[in-house]
Each structure stands twice: as C-alpha cells, then as structure tokens.
Amino acid sequence: MQDRPSLHDQAIEKRGCRTMDFTKRPMSGYIQIDETGLKTKKEFDYWIGLALDYNSIAKASKKRKKK
C-alpha cells in the first residue's frame, strides 16, 4: 500500500471524492465520497477495497477505562 499522503492525493482526483472537512478544516488523509463516486459496482468495490486495505495497517484507538 502507498503512503497516506500520496494515496489521499490520488483518491481526491476520482469522481465524487473530496477531502473531509465537516469541521470547516480540511482533514488530510480523510475523504468523503458522494453518490456520484459510487455509481457503478466497480467504483463501489474500489472504495471498499481501499478501506479494507487501510484497516490492516491502521492504528487501534486507545481503550477507554470503564467507569
């Protein structure tokens, strides 16, 4: 798998994809895909495959202590 910045740059070139910015600050490394980027099975499979590939290298979040 490619490094995160170059993968992000490649992803946002695809139809219907943009950098996530729901906080009004762009979040590099995170993307949003709208319905125009999911029109075909091939496109859908691409995004699902990308997410599953990334899951294998993603860091686990810290466990919270139960109160």
C-alpha beads as a LAMMPS data file, in Angstrom:
LAMMPS data file: protein, C-alpha beads

67 atoms
66 bonds

1 atom types
1 bond types

-500.0 500.0 xlo xhi
-500.0 500.0 ylo yhi
-500.0 500.0 zlo zhi

Masses

1 110.0

Atoms # bond

1 1 1 0.000 0.000 0.000
2 1 1 1.172 3.530 -0.735
3 1 1 1.878 6.086 1.931
4 1 1 -1.097 8.009 3.192
5 1 1 -0.417 11.471 1.641
6 1 1 0.095 10.175 -1.905
7 1 1 -2.893 7.845 -1.574
8 1 1 -5.004 10.785 -0.399
9 1 1 -3.882 12.897 -3.369
10 1 1 -4.770 10.081 -5.780
11 1 1 -8.146 9.476 -4.163
12 1 1 -9.354 13.077 -4.355
13 1 1 -8.742 13.049 -8.109
14 1 1 -11.540 10.488 -8.513
15 1 1 -15.106 11.475 -9.302
16 1 1 -17.241 12.259 -6.255
17 1 1 -14.335 12.306 -3.801
18 1 1 -13.115 15.227 -1.714
19 1 1 -11.110 15.903 1.420
20 1 1 -13.246 15.575 4.547
21 1 1 -13.950 18.985 6.065
22 1 1 -17.042 18.689 8.223
23 1 1 -15.303 20.778 10.906
24 1 1 -14.605 23.523 8.330
25 1 1 -10.936 22.498 8.438
26 1 1 -9.669 20.096 5.764
27 1 1 -8.608 16.774 7.291
28 1 1 -5.807 15.440 5.109
29 1 1 -5.874 11.652 4.952
30 1 1 -9.649 11.526 5.342
31 1 1 -12.049 11.596 2.412
32 1 1 -15.741 11.732 1.635
33 1 1 -17.313 10.097 -1.401
34 1 1 -20.695 11.294 -2.595
35 1 1 -23.183 9.354 -4.701
36 1 1 -21.523 10.414 -7.970
37 1 1 -18.438 8.420 -6.977
38 1 1 -20.448 5.285 -6.285
39 1 1 -22.497 4.901 -9.443
40 1 1 -21.007 1.595 -10.583
41 1 1 -20.136 -1.653 -8.835
42 1 1 -16.517 -1.150 -9.925
43 1 1 -16.370 2.249 -8.175
44 1 1 -18.057 0.891 -5.062
45 1 1 -15.673 -2.081 -4.952
46 1 1 -12.685 0.257 -5.353
47 1 1 -13.632 2.313 -2.281
48 1 1 -14.487 -0.717 -0.152
49 1 1 -11.206 -2.374 -1.139
50 1 1 -9.252 0.769 -0.294
51 1 1 -10.874 0.947 3.151
52 1 1 -10.265 -2.725 3.874
53 1 1 -6.626 -2.450 2.774
54 1 1 -6.121 0.510 5.066
55 1 1 -7.745 -1.255 8.029
56 1 1 -4.910 -3.766 8.103
57 1 1 -2.333 -1.019 8.799
58 1 1 -4.440 1.439 10.824
59 1 1 -3.521 2.012 14.439
60 1 1 -6.052 0.843 17.005
61 1 1 -7.599 3.523 19.178
62 1 1 -6.774 3.564 22.861
63 1 1 -9.180 1.636 25.050
64 1 1 -11.138 3.777 27.483
65 1 1 -11.327 2.820 31.099
66 1 1 -14.782 1.818 32.248
67 1 1 -16.238 3.999 34.970

Bonds

1 1 1 2
2 1 2 3
3 1 3 4
4 1 4 5
5 1 5 6
6 1 6 7
7 1 7 8
8 1 8 9
9 1 9 10
10 1 10 11
11 1 11 12
12 1 12 13
13 1 13 14
14 1 14 15
15 1 15 16
16 1 16 17
17 1 17 18
18 1 18 19
19 1 19 20
20 1 20 21
21 1 21 22
22 1 22 23
23 1 23 24
24 1 24 25
25 1 25 26
26 1 26 27
27 1 27 28
28 1 28 29
29 1 29 30
30 1 30 31
31 1 31 32
32 1 32 33
33 1 33 34
34 1 34 35
35 1 35 36
36 1 36 37
37 1 37 38
38 1 38 39
39 1 39 40
40 1 40 41
41 1 41 42
42 1 42 43
43 1 43 44
44 1 44 45
45 1 45 46
46 1 46 47
47 1 47 48
48 1 48 49
49 1 49 50
50 1 50 51
51 1 51 52
52 1 52 53
53 1 53 54
54 1 54 55
55 1 55 56
56 1 56 57
57 1 57 58
58 1 58 59
59 1 59 60
60 1 60 61
61 1 61 62
62 1 62 63
63 1 63 64
64 1 64 65
65 1 65 66
66 1 66 67
